[in-house]
Amino acid sequence: MRRAFFFSLVLTVLAGALPLGAHAQVPPTPPRDQWFAYNDDSHWGNSKTHVRVDKSCLGLPKSKQLACSMDVFRKKPFVVVAFTDTGINPYHQDFRAPEFVHHPSKYIEGYPKEAKAFRPAFGVADKRGYDAARKADEAKWVRVVGRELHWFPGTRIIGGISYGSGDTNGEYSERKILDDQGHGSGVSSVAAGQFFGANPNALIVMVESLGEGSLGWANDQEWIDIVSNSWGNLANLPLGDPASTKTATDRGQTVVFSAGNGATNTNSSTIFPPDGPVEDPCKCKTPDSDNSMTDPWSGPSWLLTIGAVSPINGQDHWWHSYPVDVSSFGSKWRAAGAFGVKIKPDEDNVETRDFGGTSCAAPTTAGVLSRIILEAREILGDTHGGQRKDQAVAVGPKSRAPKDGPLSDGVLTRLEAEDIVMKTAFPTPADPEKITWDYAVRPTTPAYFVHQGYGVVYKESLALALKVLVGKEPLPDRADSDAWIQATDAARDAIWN
C-alpha cells in the first residue's frame, strides 16, 4: 500500500532548477551560438512553427470546421507527458494550440469524461499581459478545487489537477494548477513547448504538488505515456514506497526522475566550511552529495534517472548525483516564464527564462522519448495510445511496419523506446578550451558512463534515434555503458525489490 506523503513532515525540494535571478558565470562564457548546444531560436525546430493538426478543415464553412476537425483528431496519434510539479502558466504562447478545442476524452482513449474546461482569457493576455489575464480569470481560478481535473481549450494542456500547493513566490495568491513559482512552467516548456520543447506535439498534463499523492495519481492513469519528475525529499532520506512507480512501469508507463534529488543537490545559498556557514557566491551545490541508488525517487532500476550536462561545453555537471541512466542539458536552457505570455524575452526575463538543473535535463529527455513513441504510433497508425499488453506503447499491422528495426514486428514496447533514446545518446569529448567556459563540470573520460550514463540526449541524438526506430541505422553497440548500467541496476534491484 502506498504510504501517505505529508508535506509537514517530509518537505520536498525542486531538482536543481536555476533561480530567476541568474548569477554571472565564472569565468565569462562566449555567446550562445558558440556553445555545444543552445535553444534561443528554438533548438529543436523552427521557431515560427505553430502546432496544427487540421489544416485541411480550414477551407470549409465555419459551421462544418468543428466536425471536420474532430474527425481529424480521432484519426491522429497523440502522446501524453505528465509533470508532477508546481503548476503551469496556461497563458503562455509556448503552450498554445488554437485547434485544440475538443474535449480530450473524444480523442484520448481512457481520458476522464468528467474533466472540466477552463478557458483562459487569451485575448486579455495578448493585449494587456499576464497580470491582466490572471485578474480577468480570478473568479474562475478561485472555483478550482483540489483533485479535480481540468483541461485548457486552445492549448496542448489537456490536463491540470492539484494535489497540494505548488509553492508561491510571494507576488501572487496561490491558485490550484496555476504556477506561482515558475518551475512547473519551465519543465513543461523544455519538454513540450512549441518553441522550446523537445517535442512540440506532445500533450501536457500538469499534476500540481511534489510528492506521492501527485505521482500516484499520474501513475494510475493508463492514458498518460510518460511521467516526468524533478523533485526529491529535503533530507535525502530513502522515504516513501516505490510500489506505484513499479506497477506503472510494469504496465508500460515510463517514469522519469532527476538524479538524486535532495537538499544538497538544489541551489543552496549556503555552504559550510570549517569556520561556519557562509553565502555561496556561485551557488555551486555540493558535489556528488547524494547517491541516486538510495533515493526512492530515482534509485529503482525501473525508473529512468537523468543527469545533467552543460550546453556550454557538453561536459557533465559535477553537482548532480550518480549513477544515472542518461543525461541532458542542465544549465542556461531557454524556457517559458511563469509570469509572462510571449516568446520574446523582455528585460525582466519573465516572458521567457533561463532554466536549468536536472530539472531541465529530465523533462528534456522525456520530451525526446515522447517523440520516439509518437513517431512509432504515426508509422503504425496507432490512434489508441496509452499502455497495452506486454508493455506495448505503439501497436499496428505488420503491413505498415518497416522491414527492419524495432518496429518490424508491428510493436514498440516501453523498454525498446527507452533503449533507443539511451543508446543513441553519446558523450561529448572534452575540448580543453571549452572546458574553461563552464567551471562546474567534469571533463569527459573513457569512463564517462559513471557520471553521464549512456551520454547526452540532444538534437543530434534524437535524429539518430528516429533513424534507428525505422531500421535506417542499427542500434549503436554500447557495450561499455551496458556493463556499467547492468551493474548499477543490479545494485538498485538489491535495494528496492
Residue pairs with C-beta under 8 A, 6 or more apart in sequence:
1 241
1 243
2 212
2 216
2 241
2 243
2 244
3 212
3 240
3 241
4 212
4 213
5 211
5 212
5 213
5 240
7 164
7 165
7 209
7 211
10 211
10 233
10 234
10 235
10 237
10 239
11 233
11 234
12 210
12 211
12 231
12 232
12 233
12 234
13 210
13 231
13 232
13 233
13 234
13 261
13 262
13 263
13 266
14 86
14 183
14 210
14 230
14 231
14 266
14 357
14 359
15 230
15 231
15 232
15 258
15 259
15 261
15 265
15 266
15 357
15 358
15 359
15 362
16 230
16 258
16 261
16 265
16 266
16 267
16 285
16 308
16 319
16 320
16 330
16 356
16 357
16 358
16 359
17 182
17 183
17 186
17 230
17 266
17 267
17 355
17 356
17 357
17 359
17 360
18 267
18 331
18 332
18 354
18 355
18 356
18 357
19 267
19 283
20 182
20 349
20 350
20 353
22 332
22 349
22 354
23 281
23 282
23 283
25 312
25 438
25 439
26 282
26 439
27 436
27 437
27 439
29 35
29 312
29 437
29 438
30 437
32 38
32 40
32 332
35 311
35 312
35 313
35 437
36 310
36 311
36 312
36 313
36 314
36 428
36 434
37 43
37 311
37 314
37 329
37 458
37 459
38 311
38 334
39 196
39 333
39 334
40 334
41 47
42 49
42 195
42 196
43 196
43 334
43 459
44 196
44 197
44 198
44 199
44 200
44 459
44 462
45 200
47 195
47 343
49 194
49 200
50 96
50 97
50 194
51 96
51 97
51 156
51 194
51 200
51 201
52 97
52 99
53 69
53 72
53 73
53 76
53 99
54 68
54 69
54 72
54 73
54 99
56 68
56 72
57 64
57 65
57 68
57 69
57 72
58 65
60 68
66 101
69 99
69 101
69 102
70 102
70 106
70 107
73 102
73 106
73 107
74 106
74 107
74 383
75 383
76 107
76 383
77 374
77 377
77 378
77 381
77 382
77 383
77 385
78 107
78 108
78 201
78 203
78 374
78 377
78 385
79 199
79 201
79 202
79 203
79 225
79 226
79 370
79 373
79 374
79 377
79 385
80 108
80 158
80 159
80 202
80 203
80 204
80 205
80 223
80 224
80 225
80 226
80 385
81 191
81 192
81 199
81 202
81 203
81 204
81 205
81 224
81 225
81 226
81 227
81 228
81 363
81 366
81 367
81 370
82 159
82 204
82 205
82 206
82 207
82 218
82 221
82 224
82 226
82 227
82 228
83 184
83 187
83 188
83 191
83 204
83 205
83 206
83 207
83 227
83 228
83 229
83 230
83 363
84 207
84 209
84 210
84 211
84 214
84 215
84 218
84 227
84 228
84 229
84 231
85 166
85 183
85 184
85 187
85 188
85 206
85 207
85 208
85 210
85 230
85 231
86 166
86 167
86 179
86 180
86 181
86 182
86 183
86 184
86 208
86 210
87 160
87 162
87 166
87 176
87 177
87 178
87 179
87 180
87 181
87 184
87 185
87 206
87 208
88 95
88 157
88 160
88 177
88 178
88 179
88 184
88 185
88 188
88 204
88 206
89 95
89 130
89 178
89 179
89 185
89 336
89 337
89 338
89 339
89 340
90 118
90 120
90 152
90 155
90 157
90 160
90 178
91 120
91 121
91 122
91 125
91 130
91 133
91 134
91 341
92 185
92 189
92 336
92 337
92 340
92 341
93 194
93 195
93 336
93 341
93 342
93 343
94 189
94 193
94 194
94 195
94 196
94 197
94 335
94 336
94 343
95 152
95 155
95 156
95 157
95 188
95 189
95 192
95 193
95 194
95 204
95 336
96 122
96 154
96 155
96 194
97 154
97 155
97 156
97 194
98 154
100 153
100 154
100 155
100 156
100 158
101 153
101 154
103 113
103 115
103 117
103 151
104 111
104 115
104 151
104 158
104 159
104 203
105 111
105 112
105 113
105 115
108 158
108 203
108 223
108 385
109 223
109 384
109 385
109 386
110 221
110 222
110 223
110 385
110 386
111 158
111 159
111 223
112 149
114 149
115 149
115 150
115 151
115 159
116 148
116 149
116 150
116 151
117 150
117 151
117 152
117 153
118 140
118 144
118 150
118 151
118 152
118 153
118 160
118 177
119 152
119 153
119 154
120 133
120 137
120 152
120 154
120 155
121 133
121 136
121 137
122 133
122 154
124 132
124 133
124 136
125 132
125 133
125 341
126 341
126 342
129 340
129 341
130 339
130 340
130 341
130 350
131 339
133 341
134 141
134 172
134 178
141 175
141 176
141 178
142 175
144 150
144 162
144 175
144 176
144 177
145 176
146 162
146 163
146 164
146 176
147 161
147 162
147 163
147 217
148 161
148 162
148 176
149 159
149 160
149 161
150 159
150 160
150 161
150 177
151 157
151 158
151 159
151 160
152 158
152 160
155 204
156 192
156 194
156 201
156 202
156 203
156 204
157 188
157 204
157 205
157 206
158 203
158 204
158 205
159 204
159 205
159 206
159 207
160 177
160 205
160 206
160 208
161 177
161 205
161 206
161 207
161 208
161 217
162 176
162 177
162 207
162 208
162 209
163 207
163 208
163 209
163 211
163 213
163 214
163 217
164 208
164 209
164 210
164 211
164 213
164 214
165 174
165 208
165 209
166 174
166 178
166 179
166 180
166 181
166 184
166 208
166 209
167 180
167 181
168 174
168 180
168 181
169 180
169 181
169 182
171 180
171 339
172 180
172 339
173 180
174 180
176 208
177 206
177 208
179 185
179 338
180 338
181 338
182 337
182 338
182 339
182 353
183 230
183 359
184 206
184 208
184 338
185 335
185 336
185 337
185 338
186 335
186 336
186 338
186 353
186 355
186 359
186 360
187 228
187 230
187 355
187 359
187 360
187 362
187 363
188 204
188 206
188 336
188 363
189 196
189 197
189 335
189 336
189 355
190 196
190 197
190 198
190 333
190 335
190 355
190 360
190 363
190 364
190 367
191 197
191 198
191 199
191 202
191 204
191 228
191 363
191 364
191 366
191 367
191 370
192 198
192 199
192 200
192 202
192 203
192 204
192 367
192 370
193 200
193 335
193 336
194 200
195 336
195 343
196 333
196 334
196 335
196 336
196 352
197 367
198 364
198 365
198 366
198 367
198 368
198 370
198 371
198 462
199 367
199 368
199 370
199 371
199 374
201 374
202 367
202 370
202 371
202 374
205 218
205 221
205 224
207 214
207 215
207 217
207 218
208 214
210 231
211 231
212 240
212 241
212 244
215 227
215 229
215 244
215 245
216 244
218 224
218 227
219 227
219 244
219 245
219 247
219 248
219 253
219 255
220 244
220 248
222 251
222 253
222 386
222 387
223 385
223 386
224 253
224 386
225 253
225 254
225 370
225 373
225 385
225 386
225 387
225 393
226 253
226 254
226 255
226 256
226 366
226 369
226 370
226 373
227 248
227 253
227 254
227 255
227 256
228 256
228 362
228 363
228 366
229 255
229 256
229 257
229 258
229 297
229 362
230 257
230 258
230 261
230 357
230 358
230 359
230 362
230 363
231 258
231 261
231 297
232 258
232 260
232 261
232 262
232 265
232 295
232 297
232 298
233 239
233 240
233 261
233 262
233 295
233 297
234 262
234 263
235 262
235 263
236 260
236 262
236 263
236 264
236 265
236 289
236 290
236 295
238 294
238 295
238 296
238 299
239 296
240 296
240 297
241 296
242 296
242 299
242 300
242 496
245 255
245 300
245 302
245 303
246 300
246 302
248 255
249 255
249 302
249 303
249 414
250 302
250 391
251 387
251 391
252 387
252 388
252 391
252 392
252 393
252 413
252 414
253 387
253 414
254 304
254 366
254 369
254 414
254 417
254 418
255 302
255 303
255 304
256 303
256 304
256 306
256 362
256 363
256 365
256 366
256 369
257 297
257 298
257 303
257 304
257 305
257 306
257 362
258 298
258 305
258 306
258 320
258 357
258 358
258 359
258 361
258 362
259 265
259 292
259 298
259 305
259 306
259 307
259 308
259 320
259 321
259 322
259 324
259 358
260 290
260 291
260 292
260 295
260 298
260 305
260 320
260 321
260 322
261 290
261 295
261 297
261 298
261 358
262 289
262 290
262 295
264 285
264 286
264 289
264 290
265 285
265 286
265 289
265 290
265 319
265 320
265 321
265 358
266 285
266 357
267 283
267 285
267 357
268 280
268 283
268 285
268 286
269 279
269 280
269 283
270 277
270 278
270 279
270 280
271 277
271 278
271 279
271 280
271 284
271 286
282 439
282 440
284 319
284 440
285 319
285 440
286 319
287 318
287 319
288 318
288 321
288 322
289 321
290 321
291 299
291 321
291 322
292 298
292 299
292 305
292 321
292 322
292 323
292 324
293 299
293 323
293 488
293 491
293 492
293 495
294 495
295 321
296 496
297 303
298 305
298 321
299 305
299 492
299 495
299 496
300 492
300 493
300 495
300 496
301 488
301 489
301 490
301 492
301 493
301 496
304 325
304 326
304 365
304 369
304 418
304 422
305 323
305 324
305 325
305 453
306 324
306 325
306 326
306 327
306 328
306 358
306 361
306 362
306 365
307 316
307 317
307 320
307 322
307 324
307 326
307 327
307 330
307 358
307 361
307 451
307 452
307 453
308 316
308 317
308 319
308 320
308 327
308 328
308 329
308 330
308 331
308 356
308 357
308 358
308 360
308 361
309 315
309 316
309 317
309 327
309 328
309 329
309 330
309 361
309 428
309 441
309 452
309 456
310 316
310 317
310 329
310 330
310 331
310 437
310 438
310 440
310 441
311 329
311 331
311 332
311 333
312 331
312 332
312 434
312 437
312 438
313 428
313 430
313 431
313 434
313 435
313 437
313 438
313 441
314 428
314 434
314 444
314 456
315 428
315 430
315 434
315 435
315 438
315 441
315 442
315 443
315 444
316 327
316 441
316 442
316 444
316 448
316 451
316 452
317 330
317 331
317 440
317 441
317 442
318 440
318 441
318 442
318 451
319 440
320 330
320 357
320 358
320 361
322 450
322 451
323 450
323 451
323 453
323 484
323 485
323 488
324 451
324 452
324 453
325 422
325 453
325 454
325 485
326 365
326 421
326 422
326 425
326 452
326 453
326 454
326 455
326 456
326 457
327 361
327 425
327 452
327 453
327 455
327 456
327 457
328 360
328 361
328 362
328 364
328 365
328 368
328 456
328 457
328 458
329 356
329 360
329 361
329 364
329 456
329 458
330 356
330 357
330 358
330 360
330 361
331 354
331 356
331 357
331 360
331 438
331 440
332 354
332 356
333 354
333 355
333 356
333 360
333 364
334 352
334 353
334 354
334 355
335 352
335 353
335 354
335 355
335 360
336 343
336 352
336 353
337 349
337 350
337 351
337 352
337 353
338 350
339 350
340 346
340 350
340 351
340 352
341 351
342 351
343 351
343 352
344 351
344 352
345 351
345 352
345 353
364 457
365 421
365 457
368 421
368 457
368 461
368 462
368 465
369 417
369 418
369 421
371 462
371 465
371 466
372 412
372 417
372 420
372 421
372 465
372 466
372 469
373 393
373 394
373 412
373 417
375 466
375 469
376 382
376 393
376 394
376 407
376 412
376 417
376 469
377 383
377 385
377 394
377 396
379 394
379 396
379 400
379 401
379 402
379 407
379 469
379 470
380 394
380 395
380 396
380 397
380 400
380 401
380 407
380 410
380 412
381 396
381 397
381 400
382 394
382 395
382 396
384 395
386 393
387 393
387 414
388 395
390 411
390 413
391 413
391 414
391 415
392 411
392 412
392 413
393 412
393 413
393 414
393 417
394 407
394 411
394 412
395 410
395 411
395 412
396 410
397 410
398 408
398 409
398 410
400 410
401 407
401 408
401 409
401 410
402 408
402 470
402 471
403 471
404 470
404 471
405 468
405 469
405 470
405 471
405 472
406 412
406 416
406 420
406 468
406 469
406 471
406 475
407 469
407 470
407 471
408 471
412 469
419 475
420 465
420 468
420 469
420 475
421 457
421 461
421 465
422 453
422 454
423 454
423 468
423 475
423 476
423 478
423 481
424 461
424 462
424 464
424 465
424 468
424 475
424 476
425 453
425 454
425 455
425 456
425 457
425 458
425 461
426 454
426 455
426 456
426 461
427 444
427 448
427 449
427 452
427 455
427 456
428 444
428 455
428 456
429 444
430 443
430 444
430 445
435 441
435 443
442 451
444 452
448 455
449 455
449 480
449 481
449 484
449 485
450 484
453 481
453 485
454 478
454 481
454 485
455 461
455 481
464 473
464 476
467 473
468 474
468 475
468 476
